[in-house]
Amino acid sequence: MTAETKTNEQESRRSKVIHRGGASDAVYGFGLIGAWIYYISHAATFGAGVLGFLKGIVWPAMLVYELLKYLNM
């Protein structure tokens, strides 16, 4: 009987993990696909296509960099 009590106590102490931010994940996903389409379609060589694929992964960092450069910060 004590084993059942301990199991119930352990289950009641577990914290629930709630994942939020699903909309921002979708926006990033659409941006990722759009960046891949843009960069790969403008690639003239296979190497440029691979570079376009990698640029598509880090497009938010490039966007922020260019924005800060534009704002002279």
LUMTI-251288 format. One record per atom (N, C-alpha, C, O, CB): atom name; x, y, z; residue in three letters. Coordinates in steps of 0.1 Angstrom, whole numbers, plus 5000, padded with zeros to 4 digits. Glycine has a CB too. Layout:
+-------+------+------+------+--------+
: atome :    u :    v :    w : residu :
+-------+------+------+------+--------+
:    CA :    X :    Y :    Z :    ALA :
...
+-------+------+------+------+--------+
This chain:
+-------+------+------+------+--------+
: atome :    u :    v :    w : residu :
+-------+------+------+------+--------+
:     N : 5008 : 4988 : 5000 :    MET :
:    CA : 5000 : 5000 : 5000 :    MET :
:     C : 5009 : 5012 : 5000 :    MET :
:     O : 5005 : 5023 : 4995 :    MET :
:    CB : 4991 : 5000 : 5012 :    MET :
:     N : 5020 : 5012 : 5006 :    THR :
:    CA : 5029 : 5024 : 5006 :    THR :
:     C : 5035 : 5026 : 4992 :    THR :
:     O : 5037 : 5038 : 4989 :    THR :
:    CB : 5040 : 5022 : 5016 :    THR :
:     N : 5037 : 5016 : 4984 :    ALA :
:    CA : 5042 : 5018 : 4971 :    ALA :
:     C : 5032 : 5026 : 4962 :    ALA :
:     O : 5036 : 5035 : 4954 :    ALA :
:    CB : 5045 : 5005 : 4964 :    ALA :
:     N : 5019 : 5023 : 4964 :    GLU :
:    CA : 5009 : 5030 : 4956 :    GLU :
:     C : 5008 : 5045 : 4961 :    GLU :
:     O : 5006 : 5053 : 4952 :    GLU :
:    CB : 4995 : 5023 : 4958 :    GLU :
:     N : 5010 : 5047 : 4973 :    THR :
:    CA : 5009 : 5061 : 4979 :    THR :
:     C : 5021 : 5069 : 4973 :    THR :
:     O : 5020 : 5081 : 4969 :    THR :
:    CB : 5009 : 5061 : 4994 :    THR :
:     N : 5033 : 5063 : 4973 :    LYS :
:    CA : 5045 : 5070 : 4968 :    LYS :
:     C : 5043 : 5073 : 4953 :    LYS :
:     O : 5047 : 5083 : 4949 :    LYS :
:    CB : 5057 : 5061 : 4971 :    LYS :
:     N : 5038 : 5064 : 4946 :    THR :
:    CA : 5036 : 5066 : 4931 :    THR :
:     C : 5026 : 5077 : 4929 :    THR :
:     O : 5029 : 5085 : 4920 :    THR :
:    CB : 5031 : 5053 : 4925 :    THR :
:     N : 5016 : 5078 : 4936 :    ASN :
:    CA : 5006 : 5088 : 4935 :    ASN :
:     C : 5012 : 5102 : 4939 :    ASN :
:     O : 5009 : 5112 : 4932 :    ASN :
:    CB : 4993 : 5086 : 4943 :    ASN :
:     N : 5020 : 5102 : 4949 :    GLU :
:    CA : 5026 : 5114 : 4953 :    GLU :
:     C : 5036 : 5119 : 4943 :    GLU :
:     O : 5037 : 5131 : 4940 :    GLU :
:    CB : 5033 : 5112 : 4967 :    GLU :
:     N : 5044 : 5110 : 4937 :    GLN :
:    CA : 5053 : 5114 : 4927 :    GLN :
:     C : 5046 : 5119 : 4914 :    GLN :
:     O : 5051 : 5129 : 4908 :    GLN :
:    CB : 5062 : 5102 : 4923 :    GLN :
:     N : 5035 : 5113 : 4911 :    GLU :
:    CA : 5028 : 5118 : 4899 :    GLU :
:     C : 5022 : 5132 : 4902 :    GLU :
:     O : 5021 : 5140 : 4893 :    GLU :
:    CB : 5017 : 5108 : 4896 :    GLU :
:     N : 5017 : 5134 : 4914 :    SER :
:    CA : 5011 : 5147 : 4917 :    SER :
:     C : 5022 : 5158 : 4918 :    SER :
:     O : 5019 : 5170 : 4916 :    SER :
:    CB : 5003 : 5147 : 4930 :    SER :
:     N : 5035 : 5155 : 4920 :    ARG :
:    CA : 5045 : 5165 : 4921 :    ARG :
:     C : 5051 : 5169 : 4908 :    ARG :
:     O : 5058 : 5179 : 4907 :    ARG :
:    CB : 5056 : 5160 : 4930 :    ARG :
:     N : 5048 : 5161 : 4897 :    ARG :
:    CA : 5053 : 5164 : 4884 :    ARG :
:     C : 5048 : 5178 : 4879 :    ARG :
:     O : 5036 : 5181 : 4881 :    ARG :
:    CB : 5050 : 5153 : 4874 :    ARG :
:     N : 5057 : 5186 : 4874 :    SER :
:    CA : 5052 : 5198 : 4868 :    SER :
:     C : 5048 : 5196 : 4854 :    SER :
:     O : 5054 : 5188 : 4846 :    SER :
:    CB : 5063 : 5209 : 4869 :    SER :
:     N : 5038 : 5204 : 4849 :    LYS :
:    CA : 5034 : 5203 : 4836 :    LYS :
:     C : 5042 : 5213 : 4827 :    LYS :
:     O : 5044 : 5224 : 4831 :    LYS :
:    CB : 5018 : 5206 : 4835 :    LYS :
:     N : 5046 : 5209 : 4816 :    VAL :
:    CA : 5053 : 5217 : 4807 :    VAL :
:     C : 5044 : 5221 : 4795 :    VAL :
:     O : 5038 : 5213 : 4788 :    VAL :
:    CB : 5066 : 5210 : 4801 :    VAL :
:     N : 5042 : 5234 : 4794 :    ILE :
:    CA : 5034 : 5240 : 4784 :    ILE :
:     C : 5042 : 5247 : 4774 :    ILE :
:     O : 5049 : 5256 : 4777 :    ILE :
:    CB : 5023 : 5249 : 4790 :    ILE :
:     N : 5041 : 5243 : 4761 :    HIS :
:    CA : 5049 : 5249 : 4751 :    HIS :
:     C : 5040 : 5259 : 4744 :    HIS :
:     O : 5029 : 5256 : 4739 :    HIS :
:    CB : 5054 : 5238 : 4740 :    HIS :
:     N : 5045 : 5271 : 4743 :    ARG :
:    CA : 5038 : 5282 : 4737 :    ARG :
:     C : 5047 : 5288 : 4726 :    ARG :
:     O : 5059 : 5285 : 4725 :    ARG :
:    CB : 5033 : 5293 : 4747 :    ARG :
:     N : 5041 : 5296 : 4717 :    GLY :
:    CA : 5049 : 5303 : 4707 :    GLY :
:     C : 5048 : 5295 : 4694 :    GLY :
:     O : 5057 : 5296 : 4685 :    GLY :
:    CB : 5063 : 5304 : 4711 :    GLY :
:     N : 5037 : 5288 : 4692 :    GLY :
:    CA : 5035 : 5280 : 4679 :    GLY :
:     C : 5034 : 5289 : 4667 :    GLY :
:     O : 5039 : 5286 : 4656 :    GLY :
:    CB : 5023 : 5272 : 4680 :    GLY :
:     N : 5029 : 5301 : 4669 :    ALA :
:    CA : 5027 : 5310 : 4657 :    ALA :
:     C : 5041 : 5315 : 4653 :    ALA :
:     O : 5043 : 5317 : 4641 :    ALA :
:    CB : 5018 : 5322 : 4661 :    ALA :
:     N : 5050 : 5318 : 4662 :    SER :
:    CA : 5063 : 5323 : 4658 :    SER :
:     C : 5071 : 5312 : 4651 :    SER :
:     O : 5079 : 5315 : 4642 :    SER :
:    CB : 5071 : 5328 : 4670 :    SER :
:     N : 5069 : 5300 : 4655 :    ASP :
:    CA : 5075 : 5288 : 4648 :    ASP :
:     C : 5070 : 5287 : 4634 :    ASP :
:     O : 5078 : 5285 : 4625 :    ASP :
:    CB : 5072 : 5275 : 4656 :    ASP :
:     N : 5057 : 5290 : 4632 :    ALA :
:    CA : 5052 : 5289 : 4618 :    ALA :
:     C : 5057 : 5300 : 4609 :    ALA :
:     O : 5061 : 5298 : 4598 :    ALA :
:    CB : 5037 : 5290 : 4618 :    ALA :
:     N : 5059 : 5312 : 4615 :    VAL :
:    CA : 5064 : 5324 : 4608 :    VAL :
:     C : 5078 : 5321 : 4604 :    VAL :
:     O : 5082 : 5323 : 4592 :    VAL :
:    CB : 5063 : 5337 : 4616 :    VAL :
:     N : 5086 : 5316 : 4613 :    TYR :
:    CA : 5100 : 5312 : 4610 :    TYR :
:     C : 5101 : 5302 : 4599 :    TYR :
:     O : 5109 : 5302 : 4590 :    TYR :
:    CB : 5108 : 5308 : 4623 :    TYR :
:     N : 5092 : 5292 : 4600 :    GLY :
:    CA : 5092 : 5281 : 4590 :    GLY :
:     C : 5089 : 5286 : 4576 :    GLY :
:     O : 5095 : 5282 : 4566 :    GLY :
:    CB : 5082 : 5270 : 4594 :    GLY :
:     N : 5079 : 5295 : 4575 :    PHE :
:    CA : 5075 : 5301 : 4562 :    PHE :
:     C : 5087 : 5309 : 4557 :    PHE :
:     O : 5090 : 5309 : 4545 :    PHE :
:    CB : 5063 : 5309 : 4563 :    PHE :
:     N : 5093 : 5317 : 4566 :    GLY :
:    CA : 5105 : 5325 : 4562 :    GLY :
:     C : 5116 : 5316 : 4557 :    GLY :
:     O : 5123 : 5320 : 4548 :    GLY :
:    CB : 5109 : 5334 : 4573 :    GLY :
:     N : 5118 : 5305 : 4564 :    LEU :
:    CA : 5129 : 5296 : 4560 :    LEU :
:     C : 5127 : 5290 : 4546 :    LEU :
:     O : 5136 : 5290 : 4538 :    LEU :
:    CB : 5130 : 5285 : 4570 :    LEU :
:     N : 5115 : 5286 : 4544 :    ILE :
:    CA : 5111 : 5281 : 4530 :    ILE :
:     C : 5112 : 5291 : 4520 :    ILE :
:     O : 5118 : 5289 : 4509 :    ILE :
:    CB : 5097 : 5274 : 4530 :    ILE :
:     N : 5108 : 5303 : 4523 :    GLY :
:    CA : 5108 : 5314 : 4513 :    GLY :
:     C : 5123 : 5318 : 4510 :    GLY :
:     O : 5126 : 5321 : 4499 :    GLY :
:    CB : 5101 : 5326 : 4518 :    GLY :
:     N : 5131 : 5318 : 4521 :    ALA :
:    CA : 5145 : 5322 : 4519 :    ALA :
:     C : 5152 : 5311 : 4510 :    ALA :
:     O : 5160 : 5314 : 4501 :    ALA :
:    CB : 5153 : 5323 : 4532 :    ALA :
:     N : 5149 : 5298 : 4513 :    TRP :
:    CA : 5155 : 5288 : 4504 :    TRP :
:     C : 5151 : 5289 : 4490 :    TRP :
:     O : 5159 : 5288 : 4481 :    TRP :
:    CB : 5150 : 5274 : 4510 :    TRP :
:     N : 5138 : 5292 : 4487 :    ILE :
:    CA : 5133 : 5294 : 4474 :    ILE :
:     C : 5141 : 5305 : 4467 :    ILE :
:     O : 5145 : 5304 : 4456 :    ILE :
:    CB : 5118 : 5296 : 4473 :    ILE :
:     N : 5142 : 5316 : 4474 :    TYR :
:    CA : 5148 : 5328 : 4469 :    TYR :
:     C : 5163 : 5326 : 4465 :    TYR :
:     O : 5167 : 5328 : 4454 :    TYR :
:    CB : 5147 : 5340 : 4478 :    TYR :
:     N : 5170 : 5321 : 4475 :    TYR :
:    CA : 5185 : 5320 : 4474 :    TYR :
:     C : 5188 : 5309 : 4464 :    TYR :
:     O : 5197 : 5310 : 4455 :    TYR :
:    CB : 5191 : 5316 : 4487 :    TYR :
:     N : 5181 : 5297 : 4464 :    ILE :
:    CA : 5184 : 5286 : 4455 :    ILE :
:     C : 5180 : 5290 : 4441 :    ILE :
:     O : 5187 : 5286 : 4431 :    ILE :
:    CB : 5177 : 5273 : 4460 :    ILE :
:     N : 5169 : 5297 : 4439 :    SER :
:    CA : 5165 : 5300 : 4425 :    SER :
:     C : 5174 : 5311 : 4419 :    SER :
:     O : 5175 : 5311 : 4407 :    SER :
:    CB : 5150 : 5306 : 4426 :    SER :
:     N : 5181 : 5319 : 4427 :    HIS :
:    CA : 5190 : 5328 : 4422 :    HIS :
:     C : 5205 : 5323 : 4421 :    HIS :
:     O : 5214 : 5330 : 4417 :    HIS :
:    CB : 5190 : 5341 : 4430 :    HIS :
:     N : 5207 : 5310 : 4424 :    ALA :
:    CA : 5220 : 5304 : 4424 :    ALA :
:     C : 5224 : 5300 : 4410 :    ALA :
:     O : 5216 : 5294 : 4402 :    ALA :
:    CB : 5221 : 5292 : 4433 :    ALA :
:     N : 5236 : 5304 : 4406 :    ALA :
:    CA : 5240 : 5301 : 4392 :    ALA :
:     C : 5248 : 5287 : 4392 :    ALA :
:     O : 5249 : 5281 : 4382 :    ALA :
:    CB : 5249 : 5312 : 4386 :    ALA :
:     N : 5254 : 5283 : 4403 :    THR :
:    CA : 5262 : 5271 : 4404 :    THR :
:     C : 5257 : 5263 : 4416 :    THR :
:     O : 5249 : 5267 : 4424 :    THR :
:    CB : 5277 : 5274 : 4405 :    THR :
:     N : 5262 : 5250 : 4416 :    PHE :
:    CA : 5258 : 5241 : 4427 :    PHE :
:     C : 5263 : 5247 : 4440 :    PHE :
:     O : 5256 : 5247 : 4450 :    PHE :
:    CB : 5263 : 5227 : 4425 :    PHE :
:     N : 5275 : 5252 : 4440 :    GLY :
:    CA : 5281 : 5258 : 4452 :    GLY :
:     C : 5273 : 5270 : 4457 :    GLY :
:     O : 5271 : 5272 : 4470 :    GLY :
:    CB : 5295 : 5262 : 4450 :    GLY :
:     N : 5268 : 5278 : 4448 :    ALA :
:    CA : 5260 : 5289 : 4452 :    ALA :
:     C : 5246 : 5284 : 4458 :    ALA :
:     O : 5241 : 5291 : 4467 :    ALA :
:    CB : 5257 : 5299 : 4440 :    ALA :
:     N : 5241 : 5273 : 4453 :    GLY :
:    CA : 5229 : 5267 : 4458 :    GLY :
:     C : 5231 : 5262 : 4472 :    GLY :
:     O : 5222 : 5264 : 4481 :    GLY :
:    CB : 5224 : 5256 : 4449 :    GLY :
:     N : 5242 : 5256 : 4475 :    VAL :
:    CA : 5245 : 5251 : 4488 :    VAL :
:     C : 5247 : 5263 : 4498 :    VAL :
:     O : 5242 : 5263 : 4509 :    VAL :
:    CB : 5258 : 5243 : 4488 :    VAL :
:     N : 5254 : 5274 : 4493 :    LEU :
:    CA : 5255 : 5286 : 4501 :    LEU :
:     C : 5241 : 5292 : 4504 :    LEU :
:     O : 5239 : 5297 : 4515 :    LEU :
:    CB : 5264 : 5296 : 4494 :    LEU :
:     N : 5233 : 5292 : 4494 :    GLY :
:    CA : 5219 : 5297 : 4495 :    GLY :
:     C : 5211 : 5289 : 4506 :    GLY :
:     O : 5203 : 5294 : 4513 :    GLY :
:    CB : 5212 : 5297 : 4482 :    GLY :
:     N : 5213 : 5276 : 4506 :    PHE :
:    CA : 5207 : 5267 : 4516 :    PHE :
:     C : 5211 : 5271 : 4530 :    PHE :
:     O : 5203 : 5272 : 4539 :    PHE :
:    CB : 5210 : 5252 : 4513 :    PHE :
:     N : 5224 : 5273 : 4532 :    LEU :
:    CA : 5229 : 5277 : 4545 :    LEU :
:     C : 5225 : 5291 : 4549 :    LEU :
:     O : 5222 : 5294 : 4560 :    LEU :
:    CB : 5245 : 5276 : 4545 :    LEU :
:     N : 5224 : 5300 : 4539 :    LYS :
:    CA : 5219 : 5314 : 4542 :    LYS :
:     C : 5205 : 5313 : 4546 :    LYS :
:     O : 5200 : 5321 : 4554 :    LYS :
:    CB : 5221 : 5323 : 4529 :    LYS :
:     N : 5197 : 5304 : 4540 :    GLY :
:    CA : 5183 : 5303 : 4544 :    GLY :
:     C : 5181 : 5299 : 4558 :    GLY :
:     O : 5171 : 5303 : 4564 :    GLY :
:    CB : 5176 : 5293 : 4535 :    GLY :
:     N : 5190 : 5292 : 4564 :    ILE :
:    CA : 5189 : 5288 : 4578 :    ILE :
:     C : 5192 : 5300 : 4587 :    ILE :
:     O : 5185 : 5301 : 4598 :    ILE :
:    CB : 5199 : 5277 : 4581 :    ILE :
:     N : 5201 : 5308 : 4583 :    VAL :
:    CA : 5205 : 5320 : 4592 :    VAL :
:     C : 5199 : 5333 : 4588 :    VAL :
:     O : 5204 : 5343 : 4591 :    VAL :
:    CB : 5220 : 5321 : 4594 :    VAL :
:     N : 5188 : 5333 : 4580 :    TRP :
:    CA : 5183 : 5345 : 4575 :    TRP :
:     C : 5179 : 5355 : 4586 :    TRP :
:     O : 5180 : 5367 : 4583 :    TRP :
:    CB : 5171 : 5343 : 4566 :    TRP :
:     N : 5173 : 5351 : 4597 :    PRO :
:    CA : 5170 : 5361 : 4607 :    PRO :
:     C : 5182 : 5369 : 4612 :    PRO :
:     O : 5181 : 5381 : 4615 :    PRO :
:    CB : 5163 : 5355 : 4619 :    PRO :
:     N : 5193 : 5362 : 4614 :    ALA :
:    CA : 5205 : 5369 : 4618 :    ALA :
:     C : 5210 : 5379 : 4608 :    ALA :
:     O : 5214 : 5390 : 4611 :    ALA :
:    CB : 5216 : 5359 : 4622 :    ALA :
:     N : 5209 : 5375 : 4595 :    MET :
:    CA : 5213 : 5384 : 4584 :    MET :
:     C : 5204 : 5396 : 4584 :    MET :
:     O : 5208 : 5408 : 4581 :    MET :
:    CB : 5214 : 5377 : 4571 :    MET :
:     N : 5191 : 5394 : 4586 :    LEU :
:    CA : 5181 : 5405 : 4585 :    LEU :
:     C : 5184 : 5415 : 4596 :    LEU :
:     O : 5184 : 5427 : 4594 :    LEU :
:    CB : 5167 : 5399 : 4587 :    LEU :
:     N : 5187 : 5410 : 4609 :    VAL :
:    CA : 5189 : 5419 : 4620 :    VAL :
:     C : 5202 : 5427 : 4617 :    VAL :
:     O : 5203 : 5439 : 4620 :    VAL :
:    CB : 5190 : 5412 : 4633 :    VAL :
:     N : 5212 : 5420 : 4612 :    TYR :
:    CA : 5225 : 5427 : 4609 :    TYR :
:     C : 5223 : 5438 : 4599 :    TYR :
:     O : 5228 : 5449 : 4601 :    TYR :
:    CB : 5235 : 5416 : 4604 :    TYR :
:     N : 5216 : 5435 : 4588 :    GLU :
:    CA : 5214 : 5445 : 4578 :    GLU :
:     C : 5206 : 5457 : 4583 :    GLU :
:     O : 5208 : 5469 : 4580 :    GLU :
:    CB : 5208 : 5439 : 4566 :    GLU :
:     N : 5196 : 5454 : 4592 :    LEU :
:    CA : 5188 : 5464 : 4598 :    LEU :
:     C : 5196 : 5473 : 4607 :    LEU :
:     O : 5195 : 5486 : 4606 :    LEU :
:    CB : 5176 : 5458 : 4606 :    LEU :
:     N : 5204 : 5468 : 4615 :    LEU :
:    CA : 5213 : 5476 : 4624 :    LEU :
:     C : 5223 : 5484 : 4616 :    LEU :
:     O : 5226 : 5495 : 4619 :    LEU :
:    CB : 5220 : 5467 : 4634 :    LEU :
:     N : 5228 : 5478 : 4605 :    LYS :
:    CA : 5237 : 5485 : 4596 :    LYS :
:     C : 5230 : 5497 : 4590 :    LYS :
:     O : 5236 : 5508 : 4588 :    LYS :
:    CB : 5243 : 5476 : 4585 :    LYS :
:     N : 5218 : 5495 : 4585 :    TYR :
:    CA : 5210 : 5506 : 4579 :    TYR :
:     C : 5207 : 5517 : 4589 :    TYR :
:     O : 5207 : 5529 : 4585 :    TYR :
:    CB : 5197 : 5500 : 4574 :    TYR :
:     N : 5204 : 5513 : 4602 :    LEU :
:    CA : 5201 : 5523 : 4612 :    LEU :
:     C : 5214 : 5530 : 4618 :    LEU :
:     O : 5213 : 5538 : 4627 :    LEU :
:    CB : 5193 : 5517 : 4623 :    LEU :
:     N : 5226 : 5526 : 4613 :    ASN :
:    CA : 5239 : 5531 : 4618 :    ASN :
:     C : 5240 : 5529 : 4633 :    ASN :
:     O : 5244 : 5538 : 4640 :    ASN :
:    CB : 5240 : 5546 : 4615 :    ASN :
:     N : 5237 : 5517 : 4638 :    MET :
:    CA : 5239 : 5514 : 4652 :    MET :
:     C : 5251 : 5507 : 4654 :    MET :
:     O : 5254 : 5503 : 4666 :    MET :
:    CB : 5227 : 5507 : 4657 :    MET :
+-------+------+------+------+--------+
